[in-house]
C-alpha cells in the first residue's frame, strides 16, 4: 500500500484504523475543524500507545488534508498513514470550489496518487468519493466516473461515503457493473448508519469491502447496532470483508485534546468487545489482515 512515507508491503501495515481523519475542514462544521497539527500528533500517539500501527485518512481533495504535516506525524508517532485523494459532497466546500475542479478530476486524482498532493511529494493511497441520499445525483456520478478512470490508470482502491448508508447498491451498479472497477477495489463506508442486515449481506455477496465507522460523537446513535451488524456478517461467512474505523471528523471528538472517544477507543474498548463476543480471529481480521488486503495495490501508471 502507498503510505505518506512511501510504499510498504501489505503485511507491514499492522493494526489499522481503516477510516479516520487527522485533518478535516468543512463549511458544514464551522468551529470544529481538524487543523491543529499538535493535536493530530497527540491523537495518533495515543492510538499508537493503545497498539495502533496504521491509520487510513479519508479526507479528500480540498478539505484541508495538510499533506505536508502527515510524514512528520507518521515518523514521530511510529504509525503508518495512508492519505486520500477524491472529492466529497459539494456542500462541504466553499462556493465555487467544486465548479472549479469538476472538469479536471481525473487529472487531479491521478496526479495526487502518483506524483503528490499539492506542492508536496506526499502521494495518496486511495480515492475517496461520496454518494447521495438513496440516489446517485449528477455530482456523485461525475465524481465516481472520474474515480473509476483514475483507478484504471493507477490501480488505487475507491472508498465511498454514503449518506446515511443509502445507495450503496447503486454505487456498485455504477462502479462495478458499468465502469468495470473490481468489487475488491471498492470500500463501502458508513454501513453502521443503517442496521439493515439483509442489505449488508447483499453488498458482501457482490464482493465489496464493508466499512463500519465510529464511534464518532456525531454518529453515536449507531453504536448499539455495531456488534449485531458485525456478528450477522461473520455468521454469514463475510468476516473477511469487514473493516472498522473511528471516523473522527470534529475537534470535539478527539480523545487527546477534545471530549473523546477518539481513535484509541477502537482498540481500548471495541477490539476487546469484538474478541469476547466474536472471537480473537475476527478481531485480528478486522484490524489487521482485512485492511492489509483492502488497501494493498499493485500500482500502475
NUNUFI-216977 format. One record per residue (C-alpha): residue number from 1; residue in one letter; x, y, z negated. Coordinates in nm, 4 decimals, padded with zeros to 6 digits. Example, Ala and Ser with C-alpha at 12.3 -4.5 7.8 and 13.67 -1.06 7.14 Angstrom:
pt marmar=1&lolum=a&px=01.2300&py=-00.4500&pz=-00.7800
pt marmar=2&lolum=s&px=01.3670&py=-00.1060&pz=-00.7140
END
This chain:
pt marmar=1&lolum=x&px=00.0000&py=00.0000&pz=00.0000
pt marmar=2&lolum=x&px=00.1014&py=00.3621&pz=00.0502
pt marmar=3&lolum=x&px=00.1673&py=00.5486&pz=-00.2746
pt marmar=4&lolum=x&px=00.2758&py=00.9082&pz=-00.3212
pt marmar=5&lolum=x&px=00.6308&py=00.7782&pz=-00.3771
pt marmar=6&lolum=x&px=00.6290&py=00.5631&pz=-00.0653
pt marmar=7&lolum=x&px=00.5062&py=00.2235&pz=00.0477
pt marmar=8&lolum=x&px=00.5019&py=-00.0642&pz=-00.2013
pt marmar=9&lolum=x&px=00.4288&py=-00.4336&pz=-00.1748
pt marmar=10&lolum=x&px=00.0733&py=-00.5173&pz=-00.2859
pt marmar=11&lolum=x&px=00.1966&py=-00.7337&pz=-00.5714
pt marmar=12&lolum=x&px=00.3737&py=-00.4318&pz=-00.7221
pt marmar=13&lolum=x&px=00.0548&py=-00.2316&pz=-00.7778
pt marmar=14&lolum=x&px=-00.0252&py=-00.3824&pz=-01.1181
pt marmar=15&lolum=x&px=-00.3202&py=-00.2940&pz=-01.3431
pt marmar=16&lolum=x&px=-00.5216&py=-00.0455&pz=-01.1406
pt marmar=17&lolum=x&px=-00.7891&py=00.2204&pz=-01.1873
pt marmar=18&lolum=x&px=-00.9402&py=00.1815&pz=-00.8408
pt marmar=19&lolum=x&px=-01.1351&py=00.5098&pz=-00.8251
pt marmar=20&lolum=x&px=-01.0430&py=00.8236&pz=-01.0129
pt marmar=21&lolum=x&px=-00.9412&py=01.1875&pz=-00.9817
pt marmar=22&lolum=x&px=-00.6359&py=01.3679&pz=-01.1170
pt marmar=23&lolum=x&px=-00.7182&py=01.6885&pz=-00.9308
pt marmar=24&lolum=x&px=-01.0609&py=01.7895&pz=-00.8021
pt marmar=25&lolum=x&px=-01.2158&py=02.1279&pz=-00.7256
pt marmar=26&lolum=x&px=-01.5776&py=02.1525&pz=-00.6059
pt marmar=27&lolum=x&px=-01.8054&py=02.4531&pz=-00.5727
pt marmar=28&lolum=x&px=-02.0856&py=02.2470&pz=-00.7293
pt marmar=29&lolum=x&px=-01.8840&py=02.2037&pz=-01.0523
pt marmar=30&lolum=x&px=-01.7791&py=02.5601&pz=-01.1431
pt marmar=31&lolum=x&px=-01.5684&py=02.5855&pz=-01.4549
pt marmar=32&lolum=x&px=-01.4942&py=02.2117&pz=-01.4649
pt marmar=33&lolum=x&px=-01.2121&py=02.1995&pz=-01.2115
pt marmar=34&lolum=x&px=-00.9398&py=01.9404&pz=-01.2466
pt marmar=35&lolum=x&px=-00.6479&py=02.1648&pz=-01.1568
pt marmar=36&lolum=x&px=-00.4151&py=02.1529&pz=-01.4588
pt marmar=37&lolum=x&px=-00.1009&py=01.9536&pz=-01.3840
pt marmar=38&lolum=x&px=-00.0037&py=01.9192&pz=-01.7513
pt marmar=39&lolum=x&px=-00.3494&py=01.7855&pz=-01.8380
pt marmar=40&lolum=x&px=-00.3322&py=01.5427&pz=-01.5455
pt marmar=41&lolum=x&px=00.0044&py=01.4128&pz=-01.6631
pt marmar=42&lolum=x&px=-00.1230&py=01.3710&pz=-02.0196
pt marmar=43&lolum=x&px=-00.4206&py=01.1702&pz=-01.8949
pt marmar=44&lolum=x&px=-00.2008&py=00.9435&pz=-01.6832
pt marmar=45&lolum=x&px=00.0410&py=00.8930&pz=-01.9716
pt marmar=46&lolum=x&px=-00.2478&py=00.7854&pz=-02.1958
pt marmar=47&lolum=x&px=-00.3660&py=00.5497&pz=-01.9223
pt marmar=48&lolum=x&px=-00.0153&py=00.4039&pz=-01.8995
pt marmar=49&lolum=x&px=00.0005&py=00.3632&pz=-02.2782
pt marmar=50&lolum=x&px=-00.3159&py=00.1530&pz=-02.2536
pt marmar=51&lolum=x&px=-00.1488&py=-00.0744&pz=-01.9990
pt marmar=52&lolum=x&px=-00.2353&py=00.1042&pz=-01.6734
pt marmar=53&lolum=x&px=00.0086&py=00.0831&pz=-01.3854
pt marmar=54&lolum=x&px=-00.1719&py=00.2379&pz=-01.0855
pt marmar=55&lolum=x&px=-00.4394&py=00.4962&pz=-01.0047
pt marmar=56&lolum=x&px=-00.6196&py=00.5456&pz=-00.6741
pt marmar=57&lolum=x&px=-00.7215&py=00.9108&pz=-00.6428
pt marmar=58&lolum=x&px=-01.0247&py=00.9501&pz=-00.4166
pt marmar=59&lolum=x&px=-01.0054&py=01.3312&pz=-00.3891
pt marmar=60&lolum=x&px=-01.0220&py=01.4070&pz=-00.0150
pt marmar=61&lolum=x&px=-00.9086&py=01.6926&pz=00.2085
pt marmar=62&lolum=x&px=-00.9898&py=02.0448&pz=00.0934
pt marmar=63&lolum=x&px=-01.0829&py=01.9724&pz=-00.2690
pt marmar=64&lolum=x&px=-00.7625&py=02.0644&pz=-00.4488
pt marmar=65&lolum=x&px=-00.5667&py=01.7396&pz=-00.4378
pt marmar=66&lolum=x&px=-00.2406&py=01.9120&pz=-00.5484
pt marmar=67&lolum=x&px=-00.0370&py=01.6634&pz=-00.3455
pt marmar=68&lolum=x&px=00.2850&py=01.8403&pz=-00.4412
pt marmar=69&lolum=x&px=00.2235&py=01.7553&pz=-00.8085
pt marmar=70&lolum=x&px=00.1464&py=01.3868&pz=-00.7608
pt marmar=71&lolum=x&px=00.5006&py=01.2482&pz=-00.7148
pt marmar=72&lolum=x&px=00.6225&py=01.4143&pz=-01.0353
pt marmar=73&lolum=x&px=00.3267&py=01.2826&pz=-01.2327
pt marmar=74&lolum=x&px=00.3843&py=00.9360&pz=-01.0906
pt marmar=75&lolum=x&px=00.7530&py=00.9381&pz=-01.1853
pt marmar=76&lolum=x&px=00.7061&py=01.0905&pz=-01.5303
pt marmar=77&lolum=x&px=00.4256&py=00.8536&pz=-01.6309
pt marmar=78&lolum=x&px=00.5633&py=00.5458&pz=-01.4573
pt marmar=79&lolum=x&px=00.2298&py=00.4923&pz=-01.2794
pt marmar=80&lolum=x&px=00.1794&py=00.4411&pz=-00.9053
pt marmar=81&lolum=x&px=-00.0644&py=00.6870&pz=-00.7465
pt marmar=82&lolum=x&px=-00.2450&py=00.6418&pz=-00.4160
pt marmar=83&lolum=x&px=-00.3730&py=00.9672&pz=-00.2612
pt marmar=84&lolum=x&px=-00.6625&py=01.0124&pz=-00.0188
pt marmar=85&lolum=x&px=-00.7445&py=01.1993&pz=00.2962
pt marmar=86&lolum=x&px=-01.1013&py=01.2245&pz=00.4288
pt marmar=87&lolum=x&px=-01.3913&py=01.4647&pz=00.3744
pt marmar=88&lolum=x&px=-01.6690&py=01.4852&pz=00.1148
pt marmar=89&lolum=x&px=-02.0278&py=01.6075&pz=00.1414
pt marmar=90&lolum=x&px=-02.0410&py=01.9661&pz=00.2766
pt marmar=91&lolum=x&px=-02.1956&py=02.1075&pz=-00.0407
pt marmar=92&lolum=x&px=-01.8658&py=02.0518&pz=-00.2255
pt marmar=93&lolum=x&px=-01.6811&py=02.3034&pz=-00.0049
pt marmar=94&lolum=x&px=-01.6836&py=02.6829&pz=00.0253
pt marmar=95&lolum=x&px=-01.8995&py=02.8255&pz=00.3025
pt marmar=96&lolum=x&px=-01.7408&py=02.7787&pz=00.6443
pt marmar=97&lolum=x&px=-01.4762&py=02.5269&pz=00.5407
pt marmar=98&lolum=x&px=-01.6391&py=02.2213&pz=00.6960
pt marmar=99&lolum=x&px=-01.7200&py=02.4086&pz=01.0183
pt marmar=100&lolum=x&px=-01.3528&py=02.4992&pz=01.0468
pt marmar=101&lolum=x&px=-01.2267&py=02.1427&pz=01.0252
pt marmar=102&lolum=x&px=-01.5063&py=01.9338&pz=01.1789
pt marmar=103&lolum=x&px=-01.3660&py=01.9269&pz=01.5349
pt marmar=104&lolum=x&px=-01.0211&py=01.8054&pz=01.4275
pt marmar=105&lolum=x&px=-01.0997&py=01.5470&pz=01.1628
pt marmar=106&lolum=x&px=-00.9235&py=01.2586&pz=01.3363
pt marmar=107&lolum=x&px=-00.6103&py=01.4693&pz=01.3678
pt marmar=108&lolum=x&px=-00.6263&py=01.5774&pz=01.0022
pt marmar=109&lolum=x&px=-00.6899&py=01.2277&pz=00.8686
pt marmar=110&lolum=x&px=-00.4208&py=01.0653&pz=01.0811
pt marmar=111&lolum=x&px=-00.1613&py=01.3279&pz=01.0001
pt marmar=112&lolum=x&px=-00.2240&py=01.3053&pz=00.6257
pt marmar=113&lolum=x&px=-00.1941&py=00.9268&pz=00.6398
pt marmar=114&lolum=x&px=00.1235&py=00.9153&pz=00.8464
pt marmar=115&lolum=x&px=00.3097&py=01.2481&pz=00.8030
pt marmar=116&lolum=x&px=00.1971&py=01.4258&pz=00.4887
pt marmar=117&lolum=x&px=-00.0729&py=01.6232&pz=00.3114
pt marmar=118&lolum=x&px=-00.0455&py=01.9954&pz=00.3784
pt marmar=119&lolum=x&px=00.3171&py=02.1053&pz=00.3790
pt marmar=120&lolum=x&px=00.4257&py=01.8122&pz=00.1643
pt marmar=121&lolum=x&px=00.5715&py=01.4773&pz=00.2641
pt marmar=122&lolum=x&px=00.3204&py=01.3003&pz=00.0385
pt marmar=123&lolum=x&px=00.1144&py=01.0644&pz=00.2521
pt marmar=124&lolum=x&px=-00.2373&py=00.9462&pz=00.1813
pt marmar=125&lolum=x&px=-00.3119&py=00.5759&pz=00.1421
pt marmar=126&lolum=x&px=-00.6851&py=00.5720&pz=00.2139
pt marmar=127&lolum=x&px=-00.9664&py=00.7693&pz=00.3792
pt marmar=128&lolum=x&px=-01.2487&py=00.8957&pz=00.1533
pt marmar=129&lolum=x&px=-01.5865&py=00.9706&pz=00.3167
pt marmar=130&lolum=x&px=-01.9416&py=01.0231&pz=00.1914
pt marmar=131&lolum=x&px=-02.2851&py=00.9020&pz=00.2931
pt marmar=132&lolum=x&px=-02.6165&py=01.0803&pz=00.2483
pt marmar=133&lolum=x&px=-02.9184&py=01.0161&pz=00.0290
pt marmar=134&lolum=x&px=-03.0762&py=00.6987&pz=00.1754
pt marmar=135&lolum=x&px=-02.9773&py=00.8017&pz=00.5302
pt marmar=136&lolum=x&px=-02.6598&py=00.8967&pz=00.7125
pt marmar=137&lolum=x&px=-02.7128&py=01.2547&pz=00.8241
pt marmar=138&lolum=x&px=-02.5203&py=01.4225&pz=01.1049
pt marmar=139&lolum=x&px=-02.2353&py=01.5267&pz=00.8741
pt marmar=140&lolum=x&px=-02.1917&py=01.1763&pz=00.7316
pt marmar=141&lolum=x&px=-02.1958&py=01.0156&pz=01.0739
pt marmar=142&lolum=x&px=-01.9464&py=01.2664&pz=01.2136
pt marmar=143&lolum=x&px=-01.7005&py=01.2135&pz=00.9300
pt marmar=144&lolum=x&px=-01.7367&py=00.8354&pz=00.9370
pt marmar=145&lolum=x&px=-01.6771&py=00.8199&pz=01.3098
pt marmar=146&lolum=x&px=-01.3589&py=01.0204&pz=01.2613
pt marmar=147&lolum=x&px=-01.2579&py=00.7940&pz=00.9729
pt marmar=148&lolum=x&px=-01.3134&py=00.4850&pz=01.1853
pt marmar=149&lolum=x&px=-01.0950&py=00.6292&pz=01.4609
pt marmar=150&lolum=x&px=-00.8222&py=00.7161&pz=01.2095
pt marmar=151&lolum=x&px=-00.8495&py=00.3648&pz=01.0656
pt marmar=152&lolum=x&px=-00.7985&py=00.2084&pz=01.4076
pt marmar=153&lolum=x&px=-00.4886&py=00.4245&pz=01.4577
pt marmar=154&lolum=x&px=-00.3354&py=00.3598&pz=01.1143
pt marmar=155&lolum=x&px=-00.4995&py=00.0586&pz=00.9500
pt marmar=156&lolum=x&px=-00.5981&py=00.2619&pz=00.6413
pt marmar=157&lolum=x&px=-00.8930&py=00.1491&pz=00.4279
pt marmar=158&lolum=x&px=-01.2067&py=00.3637&pz=00.4111
pt marmar=159&lolum=x&px=-01.3577&py=00.4383&pz=00.0685
pt marmar=160&lolum=x&px=-01.7177&py=00.5597&pz=00.0604
pt marmar=161&lolum=x&px=-01.9027&py=00.7862&pz=-00.1833
pt marmar=162&lolum=x&px=-02.2730&py=00.7025&pz=-00.1881
pt marmar=163&lolum=x&px=-02.5390&py=00.9464&pz=-00.3022
pt marmar=164&lolum=x&px=-02.6975&py=00.7608&pz=-00.5961
pt marmar=165&lolum=x&px=-02.5797&py=00.4305&pz=-00.4481
pt marmar=166&lolum=x&px=-02.8053&py=00.4714&pz=-00.1451
pt marmar=167&lolum=x&px=-02.7453&py=00.3999&pz=00.2261
pt marmar=168&lolum=x&px=-02.4604&py=00.1558&pz=00.1663
pt marmar=169&lolum=x&px=-02.6204&py=-00.0821&pz=00.4144
pt marmar=170&lolum=x&px=-02.6349&py=00.1983&pz=00.6724
pt marmar=171&lolum=x&px=-02.2642&py=00.2643&pz=00.6118
pt marmar=172&lolum=x&px=-02.1795&py=-00.0947&pz=00.7036
pt marmar=173&lolum=x&px=-02.4145&py=-00.0795&pz=01.0025
pt marmar=174&lolum=x&px=-02.2160&py=00.2168&pz=01.1343
pt marmar=175&lolum=x&px=-01.8569&py=00.1462&pz=01.0291
pt marmar=176&lolum=x&px=-01.8523&py=-00.2308&pz=01.0700
pt marmar=177&lolum=x&px=-02.1217&py=-00.3245&pz=01.3209
pt marmar=178&lolum=x&px=-02.0945&py=-00.0266&pz=01.5555
pt marmar=179&lolum=x&px=-01.7408&py=00.1071&pz=01.5073
pt marmar=180&lolum=x&px=-01.5620&py=-00.2284&pz=01.4530
pt marmar=181&lolum=x&px=-01.3947&py=-00.1479&pz=01.1212
pt marmar=182&lolum=x&px=-01.3326&py=-00.4812&pz=00.9450
pt marmar=183&lolum=x&px=-01.5531&py=-00.5095&pz=00.6347
pt marmar=184&lolum=x&px=-01.2428&py=-00.5928&pz=00.4324
pt marmar=185&lolum=x&px=-01.1264&py=-00.2367&pz=00.5049
pt marmar=186&lolum=x&px=-01.4412&py=-00.0755&pz=00.3607
pt marmar=187&lolum=x&px=-01.4758&py=00.0062&pz=-00.0106
pt marmar=188&lolum=x&px=-01.8309&py=00.0916&pz=-00.1189
pt marmar=189&lolum=x&px=-01.8265&py=00.3233&pz=-00.4201
pt marmar=190&lolum=x&px=-02.0704&py=00.4203&pz=-00.6967
pt marmar=191&lolum=x&px=-02.2635&py=00.0940&pz=-00.6806
pt marmar=192&lolum=x&px=-02.3281&py=00.1180&pz=-01.0542
pt marmar=193&lolum=x&px=-02.5649&py=00.4065&pz=-00.9877
pt marmar=194&lolum=x&px=-02.8367&py=00.1658&pz=-00.8786
pt marmar=195&lolum=x&px=-02.8613&py=-00.1752&pz=-01.0526
pt marmar=196&lolum=x&px=-03.0158&py=-00.3456&pz=-00.7521
pt marmar=197&lolum=x&px=-02.8589&py=-00.6909&pz=-00.7786
pt marmar=198&lolum=x&px=-03.0093&py=-00.8153&pz=-00.4526
pt marmar=199&lolum=x&px=-02.8701&py=-00.5179&pz=-00.2626
pt marmar=200&lolum=x&px=-02.5286&py=-00.5691&pz=-00.4215
pt marmar=201&lolum=x&px=-02.5241&py=-00.9344&pz=-00.3158
pt marmar=202&lolum=x&px=-02.6234&py=-00.8440&pz=00.0403
pt marmar=203&lolum=x&px=-02.3363&py=-00.5948&pz=00.0598
pt marmar=204&lolum=x&px=-02.0937&py=-00.8527&pz=-00.0778
pt marmar=205&lolum=x&px=-02.2163&py=-01.1095&pz=00.1748
pt marmar=206&lolum=x&px=-02.1183&py=-00.8686&pz=00.4518
pt marmar=207&lolum=x&px=-01.7569&py=-00.8739&pz=00.3297
pt marmar=208&lolum=x&px=-01.7078&py=-00.5230&pz=00.1894
pt marmar=209&lolum=x&px=-01.5419&py=-00.4298&pz=-00.1393
pt marmar=210&lolum=x&px=-01.7817&py=-00.3282&pz=-00.4161
pt marmar=211&lolum=x&px=-01.6569&py=-00.0477&pz=-00.6423
pt marmar=212&lolum=x&px=-01.8232&py=00.0241&pz=-00.9743
pt marmar=213&lolum=x&px=-01.7272&py=00.3595&pz=-01.1249
pt marmar=214&lolum=x&px=-01.7468&py=00.5078&pz=-01.4692
pt marmar=215&lolum=x&px=-01.7819&py=00.5704&pz=-01.7479
pt marmar=216&lolum=x&px=-01.7911&py=00.9303&pz=-01.6326
pt marmar=217&lolum=x&px=-01.9844&py=01.1698&pz=-01.8558
pt marmar=218&lolum=x&px=-02.1833&py=01.2740&pz=-01.5505
pt marmar=219&lolum=x&px=-02.2956&py=00.9148&pz=-01.4935
pt marmar=220&lolum=x&px=-02.3321&py=00.7859&pz=-01.8496
pt marmar=221&lolum=x&px=-02.6831&py=00.6602&pz=-01.7706
pt marmar=222&lolum=x&px=-02.5274&py=00.3899&pz=-01.5538
pt marmar=223&lolum=x&px=-02.3141&py=00.2386&pz=-01.8305
pt marmar=224&lolum=x&px=-02.5790&py=-00.0055&pz=-01.9629
pt marmar=225&lolum=x&px=-02.6132&py=-00.1564&pz=-01.6153
pt marmar=226&lolum=x&px=-02.2459&py=-00.2218&pz=-01.5510
pt marmar=227&lolum=x&px=-02.1934&py=-00.5587&pz=-01.7183
pt marmar=228&lolum=x&px=-02.5120&py=-00.7096&pz=-01.5750
pt marmar=229&lolum=x&px=-02.4171&py=-00.5913&pz=-01.2251
pt marmar=230&lolum=x&px=-02.0697&py=-00.7398&pz=-01.2536
pt marmar=231&lolum=x&px=-02.1991&py=-01.0632&pz=-01.4081
pt marmar=232&lolum=x&px=-02.4550&py=-01.1157&pz=-01.1330
pt marmar=233&lolum=x&px=-02.1917&py=-01.0765&pz=-00.8628
pt marmar=234&lolum=x&px=-01.9452&py=-01.3017&pz=-01.0425
pt marmar=235&lolum=x&px=-02.2129&py=-01.5682&pz=-01.0863
pt marmar=236&lolum=x&px=-02.2931&py=-01.5373&pz=-00.7138
pt marmar=237&lolum=x&px=-01.9310&py=-01.6051&pz=-00.6219
pt marmar=238&lolum=x&px=-01.8193&py=-01.2497&pz=-00.5462
pt marmar=239&lolum=x&px=-01.5785&py=-01.1836&pz=-00.8306
pt marmar=240&lolum=x&px=-01.3057&py=-01.1471&pz=-00.5691
pt marmar=241&lolum=x&px=-01.4805&py=-00.8429&pz=-00.4133
pt marmar=242&lolum=x&px=-01.5098&py=-00.6248&pz=-00.7268
pt marmar=243&lolum=x&px=-01.3234&py=-00.3039&pz=-00.8165
pt marmar=244&lolum=x&px=-01.3584&py=-00.0745&pz=-01.1172
pt marmar=245&lolum=x&px=-01.2623&py=00.2902&pz=-01.1694
pt marmar=246&lolum=x&px=-01.3193&py=00.5780&pz=-01.4080
pt marmar=247&lolum=x&px=-01.4286&py=00.8455&pz=-01.1563
pt marmar=248&lolum=x&px=-01.3228&py=01.1334&pz=-01.3823
pt marmar=249&lolum=x&px=-01.4495&py=01.4395&pz=-01.1923
pt marmar=250&lolum=x&px=-01.4529&py=01.7137&pz=-01.4577
pt marmar=251&lolum=x&px=-01.2064&py=01.8558&pz=-01.7078
pt marmar=252&lolum=x&px=-01.4542&py=01.7800&pz=-01.9865
pt marmar=253&lolum=x&px=-01.4495&py=01.4081&pz=-01.9028
pt marmar=254&lolum=x&px=-01.0780&py=01.3655&pz=-01.9653
pt marmar=255&lolum=x&px=-00.9608&py=01.1838&pz=-02.2744
pt marmar=256&lolum=x&px=-00.6263&py=01.3580&pz=-02.3276
pt marmar=257&lolum=x&px=-00.7487&py=01.7190&pz=-02.3044
pt marmar=258&lolum=x&px=-01.1280&py=01.7001&pz=-02.2852
pt marmar=259&lolum=x&px=-01.4052&py=01.5138&pz=-02.4627
pt marmar=260&lolum=x&px=-01.3420&py=01.1758&pz=-02.3036
pt marmar=261&lolum=x&px=-01.3699&py=00.8901&pz=-02.2498
pt marmar=262&lolum=x&px=-01.1377&py=00.9391&pz=-01.9510
pt marmar=263&lolum=x&px=-00.9129&py=00.6919&pz=-01.7750
pt marmar=264&lolum=x&px=-00.7844&py=00.4972&pz=-02.0808
pt marmar=265&lolum=x&px=-01.1376&py=00.3794&pz=-02.1645
pt marmar=266&lolum=x&px=-01.1240&py=00.1402&pz=-01.8686
pt marmar=267&lolum=x&px=-00.8509&py=-00.0576&pz=-02.0421
pt marmar=268&lolum=x&px=-00.9141&py=00.0061&pz=-02.4110
pt marmar=269&lolum=x&px=-01.2870&py=-00.0725&pz=-02.4008
pt marmar=270&lolum=x&px=-01.4175&py=-00.2038&pz=-02.0684
pt marmar=271&lolum=x&px=-01.1439&py=-00.4547&pz=-01.9946
pt marmar=272&lolum=x&px=-01.1802&py=-00.6278&pz=-02.3350
pt marmar=273&lolum=x&px=-01.5585&py=-00.6466&pz=-02.2843
pt marmar=274&lolum=x&px=-01.5140&py=-00.7994&pz=-01.9407
pt marmar=275&lolum=x&px=-01.2660&py=-01.0515&pz=-02.0821
pt marmar=276&lolum=x&px=-01.5045&py=-01.1500&pz=-02.3614
pt marmar=277&lolum=x&px=-01.8202&py=-01.1691&pz=-02.1527
pt marmar=278&lolum=x&px=-01.6966&py=-01.2723&pz=-01.8074
pt marmar=279&lolum=x&px=-01.3557&py=-01.4218&pz=-01.8751
pt marmar=280&lolum=x&px=-00.9933&py=-01.3150&pz=-01.8549
pt marmar=281&lolum=x&px=-00.9695&py=-01.4370&pz=-01.4976
pt marmar=282&lolum=x&px=-01.2448&py=-01.1993&pz=-01.3877
pt marmar=283&lolum=x&px=-01.0771&py=-00.9088&pz=-01.5668
pt marmar=284&lolum=x&px=-00.7460&py=-00.9928&pz=-01.4019
pt marmar=285&lolum=x&px=-00.9143&py=-00.9974&pz=-01.0623
pt marmar=286&lolum=x&px=-01.0968&py=-00.6657&pz=-01.1128
pt marmar=287&lolum=x&px=-00.7972&py=-00.4772&pz=-01.2476
pt marmar=288&lolum=x&px=-00.5040&py=-00.6385&pz=-01.0670
pt marmar=289&lolum=x&px=-00.5492&py=-00.8876&pz=-00.7848
pt marmar=290&lolum=x&px=-00.8516&py=-00.7322&pz=-00.6141
pt marmar=291&lolum=x&px=-00.7021&py=-00.3785&pz=-00.5930
pt marmar=292&lolum=x&px=-00.3782&py=-00.5242&pz=-00.4592
pt marmar=293&lolum=x&px=-00.5775&py=-00.6723&pz=-00.1701
pt marmar=294&lolum=x&px=-00.8212&py=-00.3858&pz=-00.1201
pt marmar=295&lolum=x&px=-00.5566&py=-00.1147&pz=-00.0849
pt marmar=296&lolum=x&px=-00.2925&py=-00.3196&pz=00.0961
pt marmar=297&lolum=x&px=-00.2319&py=-00.2023&pz=00.4533
pt marmar=298&lolum=x&px=-00.0316&py=-00.3225&pz=00.7490
pt marmar=299&lolum=x&px=00.0362&py=00.0308&pz=00.8663
pt marmar=300&lolum=x&px=00.0146&py=00.1246&pz=01.2309
pt marmar=301&lolum=x&px=00.0781&py=00.4471&pz=01.4148
END
